[in-house]
């Protein structure tokens, strides 16, 4: 994830930081469009980073989240 944000998607760094902050405050904020992501297996979720990009996360338990992928809406499998 860090590699993608430092190269291909470096323009998303600020938006991703804002998304992480909002997730910590309340993952159910309407703009995040936080939802389960069945294609990612157990404990996987998807969150909106901006109008075209989403990130996929896994809940590791005890309040620990891991972002494992980020990309354009369609490439991430969201139609």
C-alpha positions as CSV (number, residue, x, y, z in Angstrom):
1,X,0.0,0.0,0.0
2,X,2.8,2.5,0.9
3,X,4.6,1.6,-2.3
4,X,1.5,2.4,-4.4
5,X,0.9,5.7,-2.6
6,X,4.5,6.8,-3.1
7,X,4.6,6.0,-6.8
8,X,1.6,5.3,-9.0
9,X,-1.0,7.0,-6.7
10,X,1.1,9.6,-5.0
11,X,-1.6,12.2,-5.8
12,X,-3.9,10.3,-3.3
13,X,-1.6,10.6,-0.3
14,X,-3.5,13.6,1.3
15,X,-6.9,12.0,0.5
16,X,-5.8,8.7,2.0
17,X,-4.6,10.4,5.2
18,X,-8.0,12.2,5.4
19,X,-9.8,8.9,4.8
20,X,-7.8,7.2,7.6
21,X,-8.6,10.1,10.0
22,X,-12.3,9.8,9.2
23,X,-12.2,6.0,9.7
24,X,-10.8,6.5,13.2
25,X,-13.5,9.0,14.0
26,X,-16.4,7.0,12.7
27,X,-16.2,4.4,9.9
28,X,-19.9,4.9,9.3
29,X,-19.6,8.5,8.0
30,X,-21.7,8.7,4.9
31,X,-18.8,9.9,2.6
32,X,-16.7,6.9,3.4
33,X,-19.1,4.4,1.9
34,X,-17.6,1.8,4.2
35,X,-18.9,-1.7,3.5
36,X,-18.0,-5.3,3.7
37,X,-16.0,-6.6,0.8
38,X,-16.9,-10.3,0.2
39,X,-14.4,-10.7,-2.6
40,X,-11.6,-10.0,-0.2
41,X,-12.4,-13.0,2.1
42,X,-13.2,-12.9,5.8
43,X,-13.0,-9.6,7.6
44,X,-12.4,-7.5,4.4
45,X,-14.0,-4.1,3.8
46,X,-14.0,-1.4,1.2
47,X,-13.9,2.4,1.7
48,X,-14.1,5.3,-0.6
49,X,-11.0,7.5,-0.9
50,X,-12.4,9.9,-3.4
51,X,-14.9,9.9,-6.3
52,X,-12.9,7.4,-8.3
53,X,-10.7,5.5,-5.9
54,X,-11.4,2.9,-3.2
55,X,-9.2,1.1,-0.6
56,X,-9.6,-2.4,0.7
57,X,-9.0,-3.1,4.3
58,X,-8.8,-6.1,6.6
59,X,-9.8,-6.1,10.2
60,X,-7.1,-7.8,12.2
61,X,-8.9,-7.6,15.5
62,X,-8.5,-5.5,18.6
63,X,-9.0,-2.3,16.6
64,X,-6.2,-3.0,14.2
65,X,-6.9,-2.4,10.5
66,X,-4.7,-3.2,7.5
67,X,-5.1,-1.5,4.1
68,X,-4.0,-4.0,1.5
69,X,-5.0,-2.4,-1.8
70,X,-6.0,0.9,-3.4
71,X,-7.1,1.7,-6.9
72,X,-9.7,3.0,-9.3
73,X,-13.3,2.0,-8.6
74,X,-13.7,-0.4,-11.6
75,X,-10.2,-2.0,-11.2
76,X,-11.0,-2.7,-7.6
77,X,-14.1,-4.7,-8.7
78,X,-16.8,-2.2,-7.9
79,X,-18.5,-2.2,-11.3
